[in-house]
Amino acid sequence: MKTFLKILLTALAVIVLANILPGVEVSGYVSAIIVAVVIALLNMVVRPLLIFFTLPATLVTFGLFIFVINAIIILLADKLVSGFAVSGFFSALLFSILLSIFRSALFSLLKDNKKN
């Protein structure tokens, strides 16, 4: 159930960011949900491979190259989903940074407050 909620919250963040950022467009709610699923799948499969193969660049830049990897994931989602468009690399970079911030804020709402 939490996975489904995370995908819906990510789709909500995609819609909000598409309305805010000039270089990002999403055609509708269904496309936003598909984008959220595709980004989740790419983060599970492609992102670890990219991190592994670019480990030297990541170490030299003290982890800042991860932002580039996230932008590449967004550009891949752009190519895979027809109702989602990102105009260029810097739009994808800004979108990925803001998406991470929005997702962190929204996912913090799902955390259980367990009392000891």
WOJO-V707622 format. One record per run of one state. SS is the DSSP state (H for helix, E for strand, L for the rest). FROM is the first residue (numbers start at 1). TO is the last residue. If there is no record, write none. Layout:
# WOJO-V707622
ss=SS from=FROM to=TO
ss=SS from=FROM to=TO
This chain:
# WOJO-V707622
ss=L from=1 to=1
ss=H from=2 to=20
ss=L from=21 to=23
ss=E from=24 to=26
ss=L from=27 to=28
ss=H from=29 to=53
ss=L from=54 to=54
ss=H from=55 to=60
ss=L from=61 to=64
ss=H from=65 to=80
ss=L from=81 to=83
ss=E from=84 to=86
ss=L from=87 to=88
ss=H from=89 to=108
ss=L from=109 to=116
